[in-house]
Amino acid sequence: MTADIESLVLEHLRHIRGRVDQIAEDVSDLKHRMTSLEVGMSLVKREVAHGDETDARHQVAMDKLEVRIERIERRLELTDH
């Protein structure tokens, strides 16, 4: 009777060990996937920041052009001022 109980306990422990090993493997896989997502998000953030920088440079250029156009209009007396 004791041998049957020990055998049953060992069988359950083997099953539990197998599940724990599978869970550990799944967690490892999830860690790798999360790292890949973090790298991808970092690249997206970098691209967004680059786009914001480009927009800012374009706005500065547009502001300079506006000032130049206003000056030209004043010289040619094309404004109502």
C-alpha positions, 0 to 999 in steps of 0.5 A: 500500500505504501509503495502505491502511495509513493508511486502516486505521489512521484507521478504527481510530482513528475507532472508538476515538474513538467508543468513548471518546466513548461511555464518556465519555458513560456516565461522565457519566450514571453521575456524575449517577445517583450524585449522585441516589443520594447526595441520596436517601441524604441524605434517608433519613438525615435521616428516620432521624435525625428518627425517632430524635429523635422516639423520644427525645422519646417516651421522655422523655415516657414517663419523666416519666409513669412518675414522675408515676404512681408519685407518684400511686400513693404518695399514694393508697397504691396501692403495696406500698411 
